[in-house]
Amino acid sequence: MLDILLSILILTGAIFTFIGSLGLARLRDFYTRLHGPTKATTLGVGCLLIASAVFFSVRDEGVSLHEVLVTLFLFITAPVSAHLLAKAALHLKLKSLAPTPLPDSDTPSNSSD
């Protein structure tokens, strides 16, 4: 049963990591490339670290907290670093390749009359 759980965690982690890496390589602009490593790869590495923690906790006598701490650190720092990278790109006025929506003529404007 443990082997099945570890296999599922490792395969899930590998798939998420591969998809995140593929997104980083294939997407066209900075803002869309930012999602690859910050979303999918974080989940993939998290699954791999949890599988490692379960394996070494069962194999050794005590609970393996090193991997749990690394996973926690990863889940805390990845969104913060992605936010700071996006803010820096906005500050540098880095253009996105996504089309900007045109304002609707049906919606009232915010100008005061």
N, CA, C and O atoms as a GROMACS GRO file, in nm:
protein
  452
    1MET      N    1   0.082  -0.120   0.000
    1MET     CA    2   0.000   0.000   0.000
    1MET      C    3   0.086   0.126   0.000
    1MET      O    4   0.056   0.224  -0.068
    2LEU      N    5   0.195   0.121   0.078
    2LEU     CA    6   0.285   0.236   0.083
    2LEU      C    7   0.353   0.260  -0.052
    2LEU      O    8   0.374   0.375  -0.092
    3ASP      N    9   0.386   0.150  -0.120
    3ASP     CA   10   0.450   0.165  -0.251
    3ASP      C   11   0.357   0.232  -0.351
    3ASP      O   12   0.401   0.310  -0.435
    4ILE      N   13   0.228   0.203  -0.342
    4ILE     CA   14   0.131   0.264  -0.433
    4ILE      C   15   0.119   0.414  -0.403
    4ILE      O   16   0.115   0.495  -0.496
    5LEU      N   17   0.113   0.450  -0.275
    5LEU     CA   18   0.105   0.592  -0.237
    5LEU      C   19   0.228   0.668  -0.283
    5LEU      O   20   0.217   0.778  -0.338
    6LEU      N   21   0.346   0.609  -0.261
    6LEU     CA   22   0.470   0.676  -0.303
    6LEU      C   23   0.476   0.687  -0.455
    6LEU      O   24   0.521   0.789  -0.508
    7SER      N   25   0.432   0.584  -0.526
    7SER     CA   26   0.432   0.588  -0.673
    7SER      C   27   0.339   0.697  -0.725
    7SER      O   28   0.372   0.769  -0.820
    8ILE      N   29   0.222   0.709  -0.664
    8ILE     CA   30   0.127   0.813  -0.705
    8ILE      C   31   0.184   0.952  -0.679
    8ILE      O   32   0.173   1.040  -0.764
    9LEU      N   33   0.245   0.972  -0.562
    9LEU     CA   34   0.304   1.102  -0.531
    9LEU      C   35   0.419   1.136  -0.625
    9LEU      O   36   0.431   1.250  -0.671
   10ILE      N   37   0.503   1.039  -0.655
   10ILE     CA   38   0.617   1.064  -0.744
   10ILE      C   39   0.570   1.090  -0.886
   10ILE      O   40   0.620   1.182  -0.952
   11LEU      N   41   0.475   1.012  -0.935
   11LEU     CA   42   0.423   1.036  -1.071
   11LEU      C   43   0.351   1.170  -1.082
   11LEU      O   44   0.368   1.243  -1.180
   12THR      N   45   0.272   1.203  -0.981
   12THR     CA   46   0.204   1.332  -0.981
   12THR      C   47   0.304   1.446  -0.978
   12THR      O   48   0.290   1.544  -1.050
   13GLY      N   49   0.406   1.433  -0.894
   13GLY     CA   50   0.510   1.536  -0.887
   13GLY      C   51   0.585   1.550  -1.017
   13GLY      O   52   0.615   1.662  -1.060
   14ALA      N   53   0.617   1.438  -1.080
   14ALA     CA   54   0.689   1.443  -1.207
   14ALA      C   55   0.605   1.506  -1.317
   14ALA      O   56   0.656   1.583  -1.398
   15ILE      N   57   0.477   1.473  -1.319
   15ILE     CA   58   0.389   1.531  -1.422
   15ILE      C   59   0.374   1.681  -1.403
   15ILE      O   60   0.384   1.757  -1.499
   16PHE      N   61   0.349   1.725  -1.279
   16PHE     CA   62   0.336   1.868  -1.253
   16PHE      C   63   0.466   1.943  -1.284
   16PHE      O   64   0.462   2.051  -1.342
   17THR      N   65   0.578   1.885  -1.248
   17THR     CA   66   0.707   1.949  -1.274
   17THR      C   67   0.732   1.959  -1.424
   17THR      O   68   0.780   2.061  -1.473
   18PHE      N   69   0.700   1.854  -1.497
   18PHE     CA   70   0.716   1.856  -1.643
   18PHE      C   71   0.626   1.959  -1.708
   18PHE      O   72   0.670   2.033  -1.797
   19ILE      N   73   0.501   1.967  -1.665
   19ILE     CA   74   0.408   2.064  -1.723
   19ILE      C   75   0.454   2.207  -1.692
   19ILE      O   76   0.447   2.294  -1.778
   20GLY      N   77   0.501   2.231  -1.570
   20GLY     CA   78   0.552   2.364  -1.536
   20GLY      C   79   0.674   2.402  -1.616
   20GLY      O   80   0.686   2.516  -1.659
   21SER      N   81   0.764   2.308  -1.637
   21SER     CA   82   0.883   2.333  -1.717
   21SER      C   83   0.848   2.356  -1.863
   21SER      O   84   0.905   2.442  -1.929
   22LEU      N   85   0.753   2.278  -1.912
   22LEU     CA   86   0.708   2.296  -2.050
   22LEU      C   87   0.642   2.432  -2.068
   22LEU      O   88   0.661   2.496  -2.171
   23GLY      N   89   0.564   2.476  -1.969
   23GLY     CA   90   0.503   2.609  -1.975
   23GLY      C   91   0.606   2.719  -1.975
   23GLY      O   92   0.590   2.819  -2.045
   24LEU      N   93   0.711   2.702  -1.898
   24LEU     CA   94   0.819   2.801  -1.894
   24LEU      C   95   0.889   2.809  -2.029
   24LEU      O   96   0.928   2.918  -2.072
   25ALA      N   97   0.906   2.698  -2.095
   25ALA     CA   98   0.976   2.697  -2.223
   25ALA      C   99   0.887   2.739  -2.340
   25ALA      O  100   0.936   2.799  -2.436
   26ARG      N  101   0.758   2.708  -2.334
   26ARG     CA  102   0.673   2.726  -2.451
   26ARG      C  103   0.590   2.855  -2.454
   26ARG      O  104   0.556   2.904  -2.561
   27LEU      N  105   0.558   2.910  -2.339
   27LEU     CA  106   0.472   3.028  -2.337
   27LEU      C  107   0.548   3.150  -2.388
   27LEU      O  108   0.670   3.155  -2.380
   28ARG      N  109   0.474   3.249  -2.440
   28ARG     CA  110   0.536   3.352  -2.521
   28ARG      C  111   0.585   3.474  -2.446
   28ARG      O  112   0.690   3.526  -2.482
   29ASP      N  113   0.517   3.521  -2.346
   29ASP     CA  114   0.562   3.643  -2.280
   29ASP      C  115   0.589   3.619  -2.132
   29ASP      O  116   0.558   3.512  -2.078
   30PHE      N  117   0.646   3.718  -2.068
   30PHE     CA  118   0.690   3.706  -1.929
   30PHE      C  119   0.577   3.672  -1.835
   30PHE      O  120   0.593   3.586  -1.749
   31TYR      N  121   0.465   3.737  -1.850
   31TYR     CA  122   0.354   3.720  -1.755
   31TYR      C  123   0.295   3.580  -1.762
   31TYR      O  124   0.259   3.522  -1.658
   32THR      N  125   0.284   3.524  -1.881
   32THR     CA  126   0.232   3.387  -1.891
   32THR      C  127   0.338   3.285  -1.853
   32THR      O  128   0.306   3.179  -1.799
   33ARG      N  129   0.465   3.315  -1.879
   33ARG     CA  130   0.572   3.225  -1.837
   33ARG      C  131   0.586   3.218  -1.686
   33ARG      O  132   0.636   3.119  -1.632
   34LEU      N  133   0.543   3.320  -1.618
   34LEU     CA  134   0.554   3.324  -1.473
   34LEU      C  135   0.468   3.218  -1.406
   34LEU      O  136   0.499   3.173  -1.296
   35HIS      N  137   0.360   3.176  -1.472
   35HIS     CA  138   0.270   3.077  -1.413
   35HIS      C  139   0.330   2.938  -1.410
   35HIS      O  140   0.300   2.860  -1.319
   36GLY      N  141   0.414   2.904  -1.508
   36GLY     CA  142   0.471   2.769  -1.514
   36GLY      C  143   0.547   2.729  -1.389
   36GLY      O  144   0.508   2.633  -1.322
   37PRO      N  145   0.653   2.799  -1.355
   37PRO     CA  146   0.728   2.756  -1.238
   37PRO      C  147   0.661   2.788  -1.105
   37PRO      O  148   0.687   2.720  -1.006
   38THR      N  149   0.574   2.888  -1.102
   38THR     CA  150   0.517   2.924  -0.972
   38THR      C  151   0.395   2.840  -0.936
   38THR      O  152   0.366   2.823  -0.818
   39LYS      N  153   0.326   2.788  -1.031
   39LYS     CA  154   0.206   2.710  -1.000
   39LYS      C  155   0.235   2.560  -1.009
   39LYS      O  156   0.238   2.490  -0.908
   40ALA      N  157   0.256   2.512  -1.130
   40ALA     CA  158   0.266   2.368  -1.151
   40ALA      C  159   0.394   2.309  -1.093
   40ALA      O  160   0.390   2.203  -1.031
   41THR      N  161   0.505   2.376  -1.113
   41THR     CA  162   0.630   2.321  -1.064
   41THR      C  163   0.635   2.321  -0.912
   41THR      O  164   0.693   2.230  -0.853
   42THR      N  165   0.575   2.419  -0.849
   42THR     CA  166   0.570   2.421  -0.703
   42THR      C  167   0.491   2.301  -0.651
   42THR      O  168   0.533   2.236  -0.555
   43LEU      N  169   0.379   2.270  -0.714
   43LEU     CA  170   0.301   2.152  -0.673
   43LEU      C  171   0.378   2.024  -0.702
   43LEU      O  172   0.372   1.930  -0.622
   44GLY      N  173   0.450   2.019  -0.813
   44GLY     CA  174   0.527   1.900  -0.847
   44GLY      C  175   0.638   1.874  -0.749
   44GLY      O  176   0.654   1.762  -0.701
   45VAL      N  177   0.716   1.975  -0.718
   45VAL     CA  178   0.825   1.959  -0.621
   45VAL      C  179   0.768   1.930  -0.482
   45VAL      O  180   0.827   1.854  -0.405
   46GLY      N  181   0.655   1.991  -0.450
   46GLY     CA  182   0.590   1.961  -0.322
   46GLY      C  183   0.550   1.815  -0.311
   46GLY      O  184   0.570   1.754  -0.206
   47CYS      N  185   0.494   1.758  -0.417
   47CYS     CA  186   0.458   1.615  -0.416
   47CYS      C  187   0.581   1.527  -0.401
   47CYS      O  188   0.579   1.428  -0.328
   48LEU      N  189   0.689   1.562  -0.471
   48LEU     CA  190   0.812   1.484  -0.459
   48LEU      C  191   0.871   1.491  -0.318
   48LEU      O  192   0.919   1.391  -0.265
   49LEU      N  193   0.867   1.610  -0.259
   49LEU     CA  194   0.919   1.623  -0.123
   49LEU      C  195   0.832   1.550  -0.020
   49LEU      O  196   0.885   1.493   0.076
   50ILE      N  197   0.702   1.550  -0.039
   50ILE     CA  198   0.614   1.478   0.052
   50ILE      C  199   0.636   1.327   0.038
   50ILE      O  200   0.635   1.254   0.137
   51ALA      N  201   0.656   1.280  -0.085
   51ALA     CA  202   0.688   1.138  -0.106
   51ALA      C  203   0.819   1.102  -0.036
   51ALA      O  204   0.830   0.995   0.024
   52SER      N  205   0.917   1.190  -0.045
   52SER     CA  206   1.045   1.165   0.022
   52SER      C  207   1.028   1.163   0.174
   52SER      O  208   1.088   1.080   0.242
   53ALA      N  209   0.947   1.254   0.226
   53ALA     CA  210   0.924   1.258   0.371
   53ALA      C  211   0.854   1.130   0.418
   53ALA      O  212   0.889   1.076   0.523
   54VAL      N  213   0.756   1.083   0.343
   54VAL     CA  214   0.685   0.960   0.381
   54VAL      C  215   0.780   0.841   0.376
   54VAL      O  216   0.780   0.757   0.466
   55PHE      N  217   0.860   0.833   0.271
   55PHE     CA  218   0.952   0.721   0.256
   55PHE      C  219   1.052   0.715   0.371
   55PHE      O  220   1.072   0.610   0.432
   56PHE      N  221   1.116   0.828   0.401
   56PHE     CA  222   1.218   0.827   0.505
   56PHE      C  223   1.158   0.820   0.646
   56PHE      O  224   1.226   0.777   0.738
   57SER      N  225   1.034   0.862   0.663
   57SER     CA  226   0.969   0.846   0.793
   57SER      C  227   0.937   0.700   0.820
   57SER      O  228   0.947   0.655   0.935
   58VAL      N  229   0.899   0.626   0.717
   58VAL     CA  230   0.868   0.485   0.734
   58VAL      C  231   0.996   0.403   0.747
   58VAL      O  232   1.002   0.310   0.827
   59ARG      N  233   1.098   0.437   0.671
   59ARG     CA  234   1.222   0.361   0.671
   59ARG      C  235   1.300   0.380   0.801
   59ARG      O  236   1.353   0.283   0.856
   60ASP      N  237   1.309   0.502   0.849
   60ASP     CA  238   1.381   0.529   0.973
   60ASP      C  239   1.284   0.522   1.092
   60ASP      O  240   1.164   0.499   1.075
   61GLU      N  241   1.338   0.542   1.209
   61GLU     CA  242   1.256   0.530   1.329
   61GLU      C  243   1.174   0.655   1.358
   61GLU      O  244   1.063   0.645   1.411
   62GLY      N  245   1.227   0.773   1.324
   62GLY     CA  246   1.157   0.897   1.356
   62GLY      C  247   1.091   0.959   1.235
   62GLY      O  248   1.104   0.911   1.122
   63VAL      N  249   1.021   1.065   1.262
   63VAL     CA  250   0.954   1.139   1.154
   63VAL      C  251   1.057   1.228   1.085
   63VAL      O  252   1.137   1.295   1.150
   64SER      N  253   1.054   1.227   0.953
   64SER     CA  254   1.147   1.308   0.874
   64SER      C  255   1.086   1.446   0.852
   64SER      O  256   0.997   1.462   0.769
   65LEU      N  257   1.134   1.544   0.925
   65LEU     CA  258   1.078   1.679   0.916
   65LEU      C  259   1.154   1.769   0.819
   65LEU      O  260   1.106   1.877   0.785
   66HIS      N  261   1.270   1.726   0.773
   66HIS     CA  262   1.347   1.810   0.682
   66HIS      C  263   1.269   1.839   0.554
   66HIS      O  264   1.261   1.954   0.510
   67GLU      N  265   1.212   1.735   0.495
   67GLU     CA  266   1.137   1.754   0.371
   67GLU      C  267   1.010   1.835   0.394
   67GLU      O  268   0.970   1.913   0.308
   68VAL      N  269   0.948   1.815   0.508
   68VAL     CA  270   0.826   1.892   0.538
   68VAL      C  271   0.859   2.040   0.552
   68VAL      O  272   0.784   2.125   0.505
   69LEU      N  273   0.970   2.071   0.616
   69LEU     CA  274   1.010   2.211   0.629
   69LEU      C  275   1.047   2.272   0.495
   69LEU      O  276   1.015   2.388   0.468
   70VAL      N  277   1.115   2.196   0.410
   70VAL     CA  278   1.149   2.247   0.276
   70VAL      C  279   1.022   2.270   0.195
   70VAL      O  280   1.012   2.369   0.123
   71THR      N  281   0.926   2.178   0.205
   71THR     CA  282   0.798   2.194   0.134
   71THR      C  283   0.723   2.318   0.183
   71THR      O  284   0.671   2.395   0.102
   72LEU      N  285   0.718   2.337   0.313
   72LEU     CA  286   0.653   2.455   0.369
   72LEU      C  287   0.722   2.583   0.323
   72LEU      O  288   0.655   2.680   0.285
   73PHE      N  289   0.854   2.584   0.326
   73PHE     CA  290   0.929   2.700   0.279
   73PHE      C  291   0.902   2.727   0.131
   73PHE      O  292   0.888   2.842   0.090
   74LEU      N  293   0.895   2.620   0.051
   74LEU     CA  294   0.867   2.635  -0.092
   74LEU      C  295   0.728   2.693  -0.115
   74LEU      O  296   0.712   2.783  -0.198
   75PHE      N  297   0.628   2.643  -0.044
   75PHE     CA  298   0.492   2.692  -0.062
   75PHE      C  299   0.473   2.835  -0.014
   75PHE      O  300   0.382   2.905  -0.058
   76ILE      N  301   0.559   2.880   0.078
   76ILE     CA  302   0.549   3.018   0.126
   76ILE      C  303   0.625   3.112   0.033
   76ILE      O  304   0.576   3.222   0.004
   77THR      N  305   0.742   3.073  -0.014
   77THR     CA  306   0.825   3.165  -0.090
   77THR      C  307   0.790   3.173  -0.238
   77THR      O  308   0.814   3.277  -0.299
   78ALA      N  309   0.736   3.069  -0.298
   78ALA     CA  310   0.706   3.072  -0.441
   78ALA      C  311   0.603   3.179  -0.478
   78ALA      O  312   0.627   3.252  -0.574
   79PRO      N  313   0.490   3.192  -0.408
   79PRO     CA  314   0.396   3.299  -0.444
   79PRO      C  315   0.452   3.439  -0.418
   79PRO      O  316   0.424   3.532  -0.493
   80VAL      N  317   0.532   3.453  -0.312
   80VAL     CA  318   0.589   3.584  -0.282
   80VAL      C  319   0.688   3.625  -0.391
   80VAL      O  320   0.688   3.740  -0.435
   81SER      N  321   0.772   3.532  -0.434
   81SER     CA  322   0.868   3.565  -0.539
   81SER      C  323   0.797   3.592  -0.672
   81SER      O  324   0.839   3.680  -0.747
   82ALA      N  325   0.691   3.518  -0.702
   82ALA     CA  326   0.615   3.545  -0.826
   82ALA      C  327   0.550   3.682  -0.821
   82ALA      O  328   0.547   3.753  -0.921
   83HIS      N  329   0.498   3.719  -0.705
   83HIS     CA  330   0.437   3.851  -0.691
   83HIS      C  331   0.541   3.961  -0.710
   83HIS      O  332   0.514   4.061  -0.777
   84LEU      N  333   0.658   3.944  -0.652
   84LEU     CA  334   0.763   4.045  -0.667
   84LEU      C  335   0.814   4.054  -0.811
   84LEU      O  336   0.843   4.163  -0.859
   85LEU      N  337   0.825   3.941  -0.879
   85LEU     CA  338   0.865   3.943  -1.020
   85LEU      C  339   0.761   4.014  -1.106
   85LEU      O  340   0.796   4.091  -1.196
   86ALA      N  341   0.634   3.988  -1.079
   86ALA     CA  342   0.527   4.055  -1.156
   86ALA      C  343   0.526   4.204  -1.128
   86ALA      O  344   0.507   4.284  -1.220
   87LYS      N  345   0.546   4.244  -1.001
   87LYS     CA  346   0.550   4.386  -0.969
   87LYS      C  347   0.668   4.455  -1.036
   87LYS      O  348   0.655   4.568  -1.084
   88ALA      N  349   0.782   4.388  -1.040
   88ALA     CA  350   0.899   4.445  -1.106
   88ALA      C  351   0.874   4.460  -1.256
   88ALA      O  352   0.914   4.560  -1.316
   89ALA      N  353   0.808   4.362  -1.317
   89ALA     CA  354   0.777   4.371  -1.460
   89ALA      C  355   0.678   4.484  -1.486
   89ALA      O  356   0.691   4.555  -1.587
   90LEU      N  357   0.580   4.502  -1.399
   90LEU     CA  358   0.486   4.614  -1.416
   90LEU      C  359   0.556   4.748  -1.396
   90LEU      O  360   0.527   4.845  -1.466
   91HIS      N  361   0.647   4.753  -1.300
   91HIS     CA  362   0.721   4.876  -1.275
   91HIS      C  363   0.810   4.914  -1.394
   91HIS      O  364   0.826   5.032  -1.426
   92LEU      N  365   0.866   4.812  -1.459
   92LEU     CA  366   0.949   4.836  -1.578
   92LEU      C  367   0.865   4.853  -1.705
   92LEU      O  368   0.919   4.872  -1.814
   93LYS      N  369   0.732   4.847  -1.689
   93LYS     CA  370   0.638   4.862  -1.800
   93LYS      C  371   0.663   4.759  -1.910
   93LYS      O  372   0.661   4.791  -2.029
   94LEU      N  373   0.685   4.636  -1.868
   94LEU     CA  374   0.705   4.526  -1.962
   94LEU      C  375   0.571   4.494  -2.027
   94LEU      O  376   0.472   4.469  -1.958
   95LYS      N  377   0.569   4.494  -2.157
   95LYS     CA  378   0.444   4.473  -2.231
   95LYS      C  379   0.407   4.326  -2.235
   95LYS      O  380   0.493   4.239  -2.242
   96SER      N  381   0.279   4.301  -2.230
   96SER     CA  382   0.225   4.166  -2.243
   96SER      C  383   0.183   4.145  -2.387
   96SER      O  384   0.143   4.240  -2.455
   97LEU      N  385   0.192   4.023  -2.434
   97LEU     CA  386   0.148   3.992  -2.569
   97LEU      C  387  -0.001   3.963  -2.577
   97LEU      O  388  -0.056   3.949  -2.686
   98ALA      N  389  -0.067   3.953  -2.462
   98ALA     CA  390  -0.211   3.930  -2.459
   98ALA      C  391  -0.283   4.056  -2.504
   98ALA      O  392  -0.244   4.166  -2.467
   99PRO      N  393  -0.389   4.040  -2.582
   99PRO     CA  394  -0.464   4.159  -2.626
   99PRO      C  395  -0.536   4.224  -2.509
   99PRO      O  396  -0.593   4.157  -2.424
  100THR      N  397  -0.534   4.355  -2.506
  100THR     CA  398  -0.604   4.427  -2.400
  100THR      C  399  -0.749   4.447  -2.442
  100THR      O  400  -0.777   4.482  -2.556
  101PRO      N  401  -0.842   4.425  -2.349
  101PRO     CA  402  -0.984   4.440  -2.384
  101PRO      C  403  -1.019   4.588  -2.404
  101PRO      O  404  -0.968   4.675  -2.334
  102LEU      N  405  -1.106   4.613  -2.499
  102LEU     CA  406  -1.155   4.748  -2.523
  102LEU      C  407  -1.265   4.779  -2.424
  102LEU      O  408  -1.342   4.690  -2.388
  103PRO      N  409  -1.276   4.904  -2.379
  103PRO     CA  410  -1.384   4.937  -2.284
  103PRO      C  411  -1.518   4.928  -2.354
  103PRO      O  412  -1.533   4.965  -2.470
  104ASP      N  413  -1.616   4.877  -2.280
  104ASP     CA  414  -1.752   4.866  -2.334
  104ASP      C  415  -1.817   5.004  -2.340
  104ASP      O  416  -1.797   5.087  -2.251
  105SER      N  417  -1.895   5.027  -2.444
  105SER     CA  418  -1.964   5.156  -2.454
  105SER      C  419  -2.092   5.154  -2.370
  105SER      O  420  -2.149   5.260  -2.345
  106ASP      N  421  -2.138   5.036  -2.327
  106ASP     CA  422  -2.260   5.026  -2.248
  106ASP      C  423  -2.238   5.061  -2.102
  106ASP      O  424  -2.332   5.102  -2.033
  107THR      N  425  -2.116   5.047  -2.054
  107THR     CA  426  -2.091   5.072  -1.912
  107THR      C  427  -2.070   5.220  -1.890
  107THR      O  428  -2.006   5.286  -1.972
  108PRO      N  429  -2.123   5.274  -1.782
  108PRO     CA  430  -2.106   5.417  -1.755
  108PRO      C  431  -1.960   5.446  -1.716
  108PRO      O  432  -1.894   5.364  -1.654
  109SER      N  433  -1.912   5.562  -1.754
  109SER     CA  434  -1.777   5.601  -1.722
  109SER      C  435  -1.769   5.652  -1.578
  109SER      O  436  -1.871   5.681  -1.516
  110ASN      N  437  -1.647   5.661  -1.527
  110ASN     CA  438  -1.627   5.708  -1.390
  110ASN      C  439  -1.609   5.858  -1.381
  110ASN      O  440  -1.580   5.910  -1.273
  111SER      N  441  -1.625   5.927  -1.490
  111SER     CA  442  -1.605   6.073  -1.487
  111SER      C  443  -1.724   6.140  -1.420
  111SER      O  444  -1.839   6.098  -1.434
  112SER      N  445  -1.693   6.246  -1.347
  112SER     CA  446  -1.800   6.319  -1.281
  112SER      C  447  -1.856   6.425  -1.374
  112SER      O  448  -1.780   6.493  -1.443
  113ASP      N  449  -1.987   6.441  -1.376
  113ASP     CA  450  -2.052   6.539  -1.465
  113ASP      C  451  -2.074   6.669  -1.396
  113ASP      O  452  -2.127   6.763  -1.456
   0.00000   0.00000   0.00000
